[in-house]
Amino acid sequence: MHTLWDERYALRTDHIGSSAIRELLKLTALPDVISFAGGLPAPELFPIDKFKEASEVVLTEMGERALQYGTTEGYQPLREMIAKNASKYGIQISADNVMITSGSQQALDLLGRIFINRGDRVLVESPTYLGAIQAWNAYGVKYVTIPFDDDGMMTDVLETRLRTGLKFIYVLPNFQNPTGVTLSRERRKQLVEMANAYGVPIVEDDPYGQLRYEGEHLPPVVVLDDEIRAKEVPIYSGNVIYTSTFSKILAPGLRLAWVVAPEDVIRKLVQAKQGCDLHTSTFSQFIAYQVANSEWMKTHITAIRKTYKERRDIMLESLEQYMPDGVEWTHPKGGLFLWASLPNNLDTSTIFRSAVEAKVAFVPGGPFHPLGGGENTMRLNFSNAKPDLIREGIKRLATVIKENIQ
């Protein structure tokens, strides 16, 4: 419906739309719906007691500072802790290379704000993280896409994309959202080498890196890039901007994430953030530091991995048991999602309505493809539902799909 206000919005709002997932979650909140739709961590794993203890310590011992305005860069001890943990992966950085953001979504938006001019080309996998698409659409980005297989981004066709004049490459190398696939070690190396050769920066989004359930740990892209120049430049000044979050290992309600980048990039991000929200919640940062800066975190992450691995395995077993011929799916080695493909003649956005009527939900795959396509695909989340519900939900979903195949 056209209103007077439609003539008053900035032109950039023409490129802003509602998140398809957020809109779908309204439907999946209905009673008795088994939801595989959201990327929700399991709430029973939230360390509520640890948060209670941390809140008491923070308010008793440092309440005046924790409830005051803070620096835009973020709480210094928290940034130092992140830099120290990064060194375990082989990248030498300091707190000056770290900025705290209000969730990874803000990090993506700020990167768009400081890098993307209208019409700039950004390379993304197809499908890719829907939140990145939504963040950058407002800046008038043009997407260049690259396909994937079981080893992640298909780097054998990367060079042809690099010749199109890219502003940066966006990649989720670990248990990608939405597909769940992992970029292989060899392809990570190829990505870094080609990006450096063509002078194209990489944005590495790594929210799930600590949630591996099988296979060997692979070095982050930022580490492989740093190895190229570490002997010449002791202070990190690489070609990769790295983002991660506390949402998947502590709790998403904290809205705490971080960016690792060369110092001059951090300075520009700080300027952009000052005009956005001044700084991320001081209180949340104090609490997160108290909770995360302990040996207990290792035990906590181990418990998360055990729970999510069990749920992933049950979903894979249930898919194998109930799904009809013609349906295929990925086998994620970690993270929160797997990706299913139906016969080409089916449209999962249509099937979604029938699925909700059957009291089960997923996310149709189309919106994850920035240039269109993927109508026959869907994303399934396995972290939020308990085992019995996963079995029942996949059984219901399989019944709906069978009805549409016939």
Buried (B, 14 or more C-beta within 10 A) or exposed (E): EEEEEEEEEEEEEEBEEEBBBEEBBEBBEEEEBBBBBBBBBBEEBBBEEBBEBBBEBBBEEEBEBBEEEBBBBBBBBBBBBBBEBBEEBBBEBBBBBBBBBBBBBBBBBBBBBEBBEEEBBBBBBBBBBBBBBBBBBBBBBBBBBBEBEEBBBEBEEBEEBBEEEBBBBBBBBBBBBBBBBBBBBEBBBBBBBBBBEBEBBBBBBBBBBBBBBEEEEBBBBBBBBBBBBBEEEEEBBBBBBBBBBBBBBBBBEBBBBBBBBBBEBBEBBBBBBEEBEEBBBBBBBBBBBBBBBEEEBEEBBEEBBEBBBBBBBBBBEBBEEBBBEBBEBBEBBBBBBBBBBBBEEBBBBEBBEBBBEBBBBBBBBBBBBBEEBBBBBBBBBBBBBBBEBBBBBBBBBBBBBBEBBE
